[in-house]
Amino acid sequence: MPLPQKKRWVSMAKGLVLGALFTSFLLLLYSYAVPPLHAGLASTTPEGAAPCSPVPGEPEVPTLANGSAGGCQPRRDIVFMKTHKTASSTLLNILFRFGQKHGLKFAFPNGRNDFDYPAFFARSLVQDYRPGACFNIICNHMRFHYDEVRGLVPPNATFITVLRDPARLFESSFHYFGSVVPFMWKLSGHDKLAEFLQDPDRYYDPNGYNAHYLRNLLFFDLGYDSGLDPGNPQVQEHILEVERRFHLVLLQEYFDESLVLLKDLLCWELEDVLYFKLNARRASAVPRLSGELYQRATAWNVLDARLYRHFNASFWRKVEAFGRERMAREVAALRRANERMRHICIDGGRAVDAAAIQDSAMQPWQPLGAKSILGYNLKKSIGQRHAELCRRMLTPEIQYLMDLGVNLWVTKLWKLIRDFLKW
């Protein structure tokens, strides 16, 4: 039976007090365990150090792609601006595998699985960072700060990110992060999402803890002010700045087409972009927005909506330039290859609830208070040819980071606390 309302609030209050004490303890430990960060957000390299990329300005645009005259060389220097709730964990796995396969140097966070998000990225947050250090791949969650990132990769690095329909992204973020946004606790109805969207200004506090998760999250992740007035000319300036800085903006809704364009841009092989959908949620945990609520969610996230419309249009221009028939052939080939790997790798051929995952190494990170993220069971018998690839394709982000040698002491300690409190 569910707890009575009073007991439920008492239980939540106790949990929050314990959580606050543990978090304070973690922050204190962290402050002693890692070097001090740069003061502010200086865009220059630390004093006395040469930057990795001495050429200022926007990144060099790749000129050759698969099928171009003269061929091309695979690109290995990549910045992936990992946005939230956009299938970015699936793309992260692709980058982990490619980097591991080719022995590339990752710029990883130190102590946790993101770069001190939601603070702006600073290069001092990189594990084993030294002034002048140069890396091949940066791909973990951050709040983007272009100059700080630019100083860690070669001048010809390829910049990519991924967007999602803002209403659908908001819906996903609301359900995934809502429990860690205190002003959301005022919602009392059965359908909290509908209740919020009927009058968001009644609940939303732009200065509230974790408020960034619930409005214009794409704009925020990309480093911009997510509370800008839609009529402010800076909105369009920021969108055009994203276009200048990123060589390819993928779309979650057209993920296979996006990967085909990415493969072409980076001059990779089909095997390099094979994937299984990671960090997906159980369908019952994601009620779809109705027509009216969809419009309300879009209007509430109007900055993200403008960003998405702009890059949806540019995406299809890229598809046209690539060739519609060629795109259809390559998407079909990718789907056939993914289906083949599904039969080879996945026990039962599909994702399962967290409780049904037999190997803890395959257990994905779950949102606070729920176990709604699906995972996979690896087949017991896989041929030697595919065994390693299957395991890598199915390994969740946290475990893969540990496999790659990332120091995740904060993340691991937080998991112990959550397990103890049964969060």
Secondary structure, 3 states (H helix, E strand, C coil): CCCCHHHHHHHHHHHHHHHHHHHHHHHHHHHHHCCCCCCCCCCCCCCCCCCCCCCCCCCCCCCCCCCCCCCCCCCCCEEEECCCCCCHHHHHHHHHHHHHHCCCCEECECCCCECCCCCECCHHHECCCCCCCCCCEECCECECCHHHHHCCCCCCCEEEEEECCHHHHHHHHHHHHHHHCHHHHHCCCCCHHHHHHHCHHHHCCCCCCCHHHHCCHHHHHCCCCCCCCCCCCHHHHHHHHHHHHCCEEEEHHHHHHHHHHHHHHHCCCHHHHCCCCCCCECHHHCCCCCHHHHHHHHHHCHHHHHHHHHHHHHHHHHHHHHCHHHHHHHHHHHHHHHHHHHHHHEHHHCCECHHHCCCHHHCCCCCCCCCCECECCECCCCCHHHHHHHHHHHCCHHHHHHHCCCCCHHHHHHHHHHHHHCC
